[in-house]
């Protein structure tokens, strides 16, 4: 129970910063391994495009140790950025930097509304 709660919290937090958590696991997979995964996981490209639409590359400076790995994983898939979500995740970081809790809450909720889930 505690693991599930922590996992959902971390997942929501990552999405709120514009970092889909699906990218983290794939950062350890080589291109050859990804080809093998594609052979049995037929919808991986569609599923990753769905997740990658919420990537905000401008916020990756928050994760310097992950930035290059995330960019590499993103380069393996075709996707379109959801510009509304990108705008909200940029505002989330700005509100956090300014310690504006009211705006932070508002932008987190709006980003979740755009995704149709909080995390």
C-alpha positions in Angstrom: 0.0 0.0 0.0 2.8 2.5 0.9 4.7 1.6 -2.3 1.6 2.2 -4.4 1.0 5.6 -2.8 4.6 6.7 -3.1 4.7 5.4 -6.7 1.6 7.4 -7.7 3.0 10.5 -6.0 6.3 10.3 -7.8 4.6 9.6 -11.1 2.3 12.6 -10.7 5.2 14.8 -9.7 7.3 13.7 -12.8 4.4 14.4 -15.1 3.9 17.8 -13.5 7.5 18.7 -14.4 7.0 17.5 -18.0 8.9 14.2 -17.5 6.7 11.1 -18.3 8.0 8.4 -16.0 7.7 5.8 -18.9 11.0 7.3 -20.2 13.0 6.4 -17.1 12.7 2.6 -17.6 13.5 2.8 -21.3 16.7 4.8 -20.7 18.5 1.5 -19.9 17.4 -0.2 -23.1 19.6 -0.3 -26.1 18.2 0.2 -29.6 18.7 -3.6 -30.3 16.8 -4.4 -27.2 14.0 -1.9 -28.1 13.7 -3.8 -31.4 13.2 -7.0 -29.5 10.6 -5.3 -27.3 8.8 -4.0 -30.4 8.5 -7.6 -31.6 6.3 -8.6 -28.7 4.9 -5.3 -27.5 3.2 -4.2 -30.7 1.8 -1.0 -29.3 4.9 0.4 -27.7 5.3 3.1 -30.3 1.7 4.3 -29.9 2.0 4.1 -26.1 5.2 6.0 -26.0 3.9 8.7 -28.4 1.0 9.1 -25.9 3.4 9.5 -23.0 5.9 11.6 -24.9 3.3 14.2 -25.8 3.7 15.4 -22.2 7.5 15.8 -22.4 8.8 19.3 -21.7 12.4 19.3 -22.8 12.8 22.9 -21.5 12.3 21.5 -17.9 14.9 18.8 -18.2 17.5 21.1 -16.6 15.8 20.0 -13.4 17.1 16.5 -14.0 20.7 17.0 -15.1 21.7 13.4 -14.5 18.9 12.2 -16.6 18.7 14.8 -19.4 20.8 13.0 -22.0 19.2 9.6 -21.3 15.7 11.1 -21.6 16.6 12.9 -24.9 18.0 9.7 -26.3 14.9 7.7 -25.4 12.7 10.5 -26.9 14.7 10.3 -30.1 13.7 6.7 -30.6 10.1 7.5 -31.1 7.9 9.7 -33.3 5.6 12.0 -31.3 4.0 15.5 -31.1 4.3 17.7 -28.1 1.0 18.7 -26.4 1.7 22.5 -26.3 -1.0 23.2 -23.7 0.6 20.7 -21.3 4.1 22.1 -22.0 2.8 25.6 -21.1 1.3 24.4 -17.9 4.4 22.4 -16.8 6.5 25.5 -17.5 4.2 27.5 -15.3 4.5 24.8 -12.6 8.2 25.2 -12.5 7.9 29.0 -12.4 5.3 28.9 -9.6 7.6 26.5 -7.6 10.6 28.8 -8.1 8.5 31.8 -7.0 7.0 29.7 -4.1 3.5 30.6 -5.3 1.6 27.7 -3.8 -1.8 28.9 -5.2 -0.5 29.1 -8.7 1.4 25.9 -8.3 -1.8 24.0 -7.3 -3.8 25.6 -10.1 -1.2 24.7 -12.8 -0.8 21.1 -11.4 -4.6 20.6 -11.6 -4.8 22.2 -15.1 -1.9 19.9 -16.4 -3.8 16.9 -14.9 -7.0 18.1 -16.6 -5.2 18.3 -20.0 -3.7 14.7 -19.5 -7.1 13.5 -18.1 -5.3 12.2 -15.0 -3.2 13.6 -12.2 -0.6 10.9 -12.2 
